[in-house]
Amino acid sequence: QLQLVESGGGMVQPGGSLRLSCAASGFTLSYYTIGWFRQAPGKEREGVSCISSSGGIRNYADSVKGRFTISRDNAKNTVYLQMNSLKPEDTAIYYCAAVYTTVQSMCVMRNRAYDYWGQGTQVTVSS
């Protein structure tokens, strides 16, 4: 059974940092492009970042560029999202998603491109 499990969310003050993890089970993550998405109350789910299966391509939403860093450790079957300089507007439920691909450079942040989703982890940025 393919499963993605996010962890690392929590409450942090503005300017603080969190590192989210996305652990895969039931499949080998190295063959999948991984995306991070978030959904704030009353808003649509939006793409935050993605990383290609090779790890060579990483994309970020303009709102998080320079603050967030995506990485992957295929040996641990885990993808990470390091979030620094957090702002109140980063408050949302964060989801990771995976899609199998033979194109090692594939990295997109469209919801519909992904087949497998985690259950989400809450991130709250507040003073």
GIPEQUI-V513416 format. One record per helix or strand. SS is the DSSP state (hx for helix, st for strand). FROM is the first residue (numbers start at 1). TO is the last residue. Records with the same first field share a line. If there is no record, write none. Layout:
# GIPEQUI-V513416
SS->FROM-TO  FROM-TO
This chain:
# GIPEQUI-V513416
st->3-7  10-12  18-25  32-39  46-51  58-60  68-73  78-83  92-100  116-117  121-125
hx->29-31  74-76  88-90  111-113
